[in-house]
Amino acid sequence: MRGDFAAETIYDANPVAVARDFEAQGARWIHVVDLDAARTGSAANLGAIEAICAAVECPVQAGGGVRSVEAAGALFGAGVERVIVGTAAVENPDLVDVLCQLHGGHVGVGLDAHGRDVAVRGWVAGSGRNLLDLAQRFAQSGVSALVVTEIGRDGTLEGPDIDQLEAVLAITGTPVIASGGVGTLDDLRALGALSTGPRRLHGAIAGRALYERRFTVAEGIQACGGDGFNRP
């Protein structure tokens, strides 16, 4: 919660079963984060990610600890459709350029921020880099999506940071996926209605709210307008 590893909660020890359940409920994408890898840079859970990819038919988006071409390649080899780069994107933006050249249309960047300050290393360290500056930088790389997380809202169920997301939408044409804070169907309705001119969000990630059965995947999709936004 809020990037605090000490506040860990285990909802289910079988990630494959969870992924299958989400797909059965209508999920169009499965979002997976290797939190151990995000903190250490070592792909501790690659086997579990591969098992998830093999178990579901919907595309899987995965990240955490992707700090090299080889690490990204391992995830693609495991069956991941879109690889999300976080810490390495901030510390080494050129890596994103290379990955986009190698895997065009299948690379996204995770921008996890406290306000405008983007964090790295599993959210335990600030980078001093500005969220909006980085969003514009990676739009030039040709990434297929920006996953924007307000760390202060993550896992709290207190609602997303609408102002933060609106600011990112306003300065880039890259698809934006909202993450962090979703706790109710009203939160998803607000995200579904968010726009800056013709620009709308392409998706939203829900975690704790689904695990605690505050709403179902099907209810969430309906709250977004029935189309799951623009399908990330």
C-alpha positions as a printed Julia matrix, in Angstrom:
232×3 Matrix{Float64}:
   0.0     0.0     0.0
   1.31    3.46   -1.01
   4.52    1.72   -2.08
   5.22    0.35    1.41
   6.48   -3.23    1.11
   5.99   -3.7     4.85
   2.24   -3.22    4.32
   1.99   -6.32    2.14
  -1.32   -8.21    2.01
  -1.61  -11.65    0.39
  -5.09  -12.18   -1.07
  -4.48  -15.44   -2.92
  -1.46  -17.72   -3.2
  -2.47  -18.97   -6.65
  -1.97  -16.22   -9.25
  -2.95  -18.52  -12.13
  -6.35  -19.2   -10.58
  -6.86  -15.48  -10.0
  -6.0   -14.67  -13.61
  -8.39  -17.33  -14.89
 -11.15  -15.98  -12.65
 -10.61  -12.41  -13.88
 -10.71  -13.59  -17.49
 -13.88  -15.59  -16.86
 -15.47  -12.42  -15.49
 -14.69  -10.56  -18.7
 -11.23   -9.03  -18.17
  -9.75   -8.0   -21.51
  -6.22   -7.65  -20.17
  -4.42   -9.15  -17.16
  -1.95   -6.79  -15.49
   0.91   -8.44  -13.59
   3.69   -6.82  -11.56
   6.67   -8.74  -10.19
   7.11   -6.73   -7.0
  10.22   -8.64   -5.96
  11.87   -7.87   -9.29
  10.79   -4.24   -9.08
  12.71   -3.88   -5.85
  15.77   -5.99   -6.66
  15.98   -6.11  -10.47
  16.01   -9.92  -10.42
  13.15  -11.74  -12.2
  12.07  -13.81   -9.22
   8.62  -14.73  -10.53
   9.14  -15.31  -14.25
   7.79  -18.86  -13.94
   4.55  -17.62  -12.41
   4.13  -15.05  -15.18
   4.7   -17.7   -17.82
   2.09  -19.91  -16.15
  -0.42  -17.04  -16.17
   0.18  -16.37  -19.87
  -0.34  -20.06  -20.67
  -3.54  -20.23  -18.64
  -5.48  -17.32  -20.15
  -6.41  -16.32  -23.68
  -6.61  -12.57  -23.05
  -3.36  -10.6   -23.4
  -1.09  -10.17  -20.39
   0.72   -6.94  -19.54
   3.63   -7.38  -17.15
   6.39   -5.38  -15.53
   8.66   -5.17  -12.54
  12.44   -5.28  -12.69
  12.69   -4.81  -16.46
  16.1    -3.12  -16.63
  17.65   -4.64  -19.75
  16.85   -5.86  -23.25
  17.34   -9.39  -21.94
  14.86   -8.97  -19.08
  12.23   -7.67  -21.48
  12.99  -10.51  -23.87
  12.46  -13.05  -21.09
   8.98  -11.68  -20.46
   8.12  -11.73  -24.16
   9.42  -15.27  -24.25
   7.09  -16.13  -21.38
   4.14  -15.01  -23.47
   3.64  -11.44  -22.3
   1.92   -9.19  -24.86
   3.08   -5.85  -23.47
   6.13   -5.3   -21.26
   6.04   -2.36  -18.88
   9.35   -0.67  -18.05
   9.53    1.41  -14.88
  12.78    2.17  -13.05
  14.99    1.57  -16.1
  12.84    3.88  -18.22
  13.47    6.72  -15.79
  17.15    6.0   -15.21
  17.98    4.98  -18.78
  15.41    6.34  -21.27
  17.5     5.16  -24.21
  16.63    1.58  -23.21
  12.98    2.33  -23.99
  13.97    3.59  -27.44
  15.82    0.33  -28.12
  12.95   -1.82  -26.86
  10.45    0.08  -28.99
  12.63   -0.56  -32.03
  12.88   -4.27  -31.2
   9.3    -4.82  -30.03
   7.27   -2.05  -31.62
   3.73   -1.76  -30.29
   4.42   -4.03  -27.32
   6.34   -1.77  -24.91
   4.82    0.48  -22.26
   6.26    2.65  -19.53
   5.12    2.76  -15.92
   5.25    6.24  -14.41
   4.75    5.9   -10.65
   4.73    9.25   -8.92
   4.22   11.15   -5.71
   2.47   14.11   -7.28
   4.81   15.08  -10.1
   7.93   13.35   -8.69
   8.44    9.96  -10.37
   9.72    7.19   -8.07
  11.98    4.23   -8.88
  13.27    0.97   -7.36
   9.88   -0.4    -6.39
   8.77    3.08   -5.28
  11.33    3.26   -2.47
  13.38    6.08   -4.03
  12.55    9.38   -5.67
  14.1    10.17   -9.06
  13.82   13.95   -9.14
  12.25   13.6   -12.6
   8.97   15.29  -13.49
   6.01   13.13  -14.47
   4.9    15.33  -17.35
   8.41   15.73  -18.77
   8.84   11.97  -18.82
   5.42   11.39  -20.37
   6.42   13.64  -23.26
   9.84   11.99  -23.56
   8.39    8.5   -23.89
   5.71    9.6   -26.32
   8.64   10.4   -28.62
   9.97    6.85  -28.09
   6.76    5.43  -29.5
   5.62    3.47  -26.47
   2.22    1.81  -26.79
   0.99    2.93  -23.37
   1.8     4.94  -20.24
   0.65    3.36  -16.99
   0.31    6.26  -14.55
   0.14    5.53  -10.82
  -0.27    7.98   -7.97
   1.67    6.18   -5.27
  -0.15    8.0    -2.48
  -3.42    6.48   -3.68
  -2.2     2.98   -4.5
  -3.97    0.3    -2.47
  -5.95    2.87   -0.46
  -9.33    2.54   -2.26
  -9.61    6.32   -1.79
 -10.1     7.11   -5.47
  -7.72    7.94   -8.33
  -5.9    11.24   -8.74
  -8.04   12.74  -11.49
  -5.98   15.94  -11.75
  -2.76   13.99  -12.26
  -4.28   11.82  -14.99
  -5.89   14.81  -16.7
  -2.52   16.58  -16.82
  -0.86   13.59  -18.5
  -3.7    13.24  -21.01
  -3.36   16.91  -21.92
   0.33   16.79  -22.9
   0.66   13.52  -24.86
  -1.16   11.54  -27.49
   0.08    8.23  -26.08
  -2.59    5.91  -24.62
  -2.82    6.44  -20.85
  -3.84    3.74  -18.38
  -4.86    4.82  -14.88
  -3.58    2.94  -11.85
  -3.93    3.46   -8.11
  -6.81    4.25   -5.79
  -9.75    2.63   -7.56
 -12.13    1.54   -4.8
 -15.67    1.91   -6.13
 -17.67    1.78   -9.32
 -18.04    5.55   -9.05
 -14.25    5.81   -9.31
 -14.38    3.88  -12.58
 -17.26    6.03  -13.82
 -15.17    9.12  -13.12
 -12.23    7.65  -15.03
 -14.48    6.64  -17.9
 -15.8    10.18  -18.16
 -12.39   11.85  -17.92
 -11.37   13.68  -21.08
  -9.25   16.55  -22.32
 -10.7    17.53  -25.67
 -10.92   14.32  -27.72
  -8.47   12.52  -25.42
  -9.78    9.87  -23.04
  -8.17    7.22  -20.9
  -7.51    3.9   -22.57
  -7.94    1.81  -19.46
  -7.81    1.48  -15.7
  -6.13   -1.05  -13.44
  -8.01   -2.33  -10.39
  -6.43   -4.62   -7.82
  -7.42   -4.51   -4.17
 -11.03   -3.56   -4.93
 -11.42   -6.72   -7.01
  -9.66   -8.93   -4.49
 -11.94   -7.64   -1.74
 -14.99   -8.13   -4.0
 -16.15   -4.54   -3.83
 -17.25   -5.05   -7.41
 -16.77   -7.64  -10.13
 -14.77   -7.3   -13.33
 -18.03   -7.3   -15.3
 -19.47   -4.53  -13.13
 -16.28   -2.55  -13.53
 -16.37   -2.78  -17.32
 -20.0    -1.67  -17.32
 -19.17    1.29  -15.07
 -16.54    2.38  -17.6
 -19.27    2.66  -20.21
 -19.47   -0.97  -21.26
 -16.42   -0.81  -23.51
 -13.66   -0.95  -20.92
 -12.53    2.52  -22.11
 -10.68    2.19  -25.41
  -9.14   -1.18  -24.61
  -5.47   -0.68  -23.73
